[in-house]
Amino acid sequence: MSRGVLADTGPLFAAIDRDDSHHQRALRDIKRIAQKSLVVMVASPILLEAYSLILYKLGKESAATFLSEVLNRGTLLNPAPEDYLAAAAKLAAFPGQSITLVDATIAVLAERLDVEVWTYDHHFDVMRAKVWR
């Protein structure tokens, strides 16, 4: 697999929403990702979550643009059934945290693929995932 980063929803949304507090950071990150010739990998749960968030917060046109960009430029990944089982175990290991199943699945997938997660969510640090910074 190519060298890359596994995207979380936060940076993808921030890159599109000019009012997001992380918008400028996301744009700088995109520039750094391109300069380092890294591939942005998007797992199916993130694609679905980000598309829905963009659709409801920014509208149909922004959601369509996002989807087109990801489908034409990103590398799509599907977690395996084993990834979901490992994610459920990861959630059980952190009962005091409000970690979503999507985030736990991304952490597991990143570990399996040995890539870093491009995220602004502190839960990935809690799960001890490798975070791209």
Secondary structure as GFF3:
##gff-version 3
##sequence-region A 1 133
A	DSSP	beta_strand	4	7	.	.	.	ID=ss1
A	DSSP	alpha_helix	9	16	.	.	.	ID=ss2
A	DSSP	alpha_helix	23	35	.	.	.	ID=ss3
A	DSSP	beta_strand	39	43	.	.	.	ID=ss4
A	DSSP	alpha_helix	44	58	.	.	.	ID=ss5
A	DSSP	alpha_helix	60	73	.	.	.	ID=ss6
A	DSSP	beta_strand	75	77	.	.	.	ID=ss7
A	DSSP	alpha_helix	81	93	.	.	.	ID=ss8
A	DSSP	alpha_helix	101	113	.	.	.	ID=ss9
A	DSSP	beta_strand	116	118	.	.	.	ID=ss10
A	DSSP	alpha_helix	123	126	.	.	.	ID=ss11
###
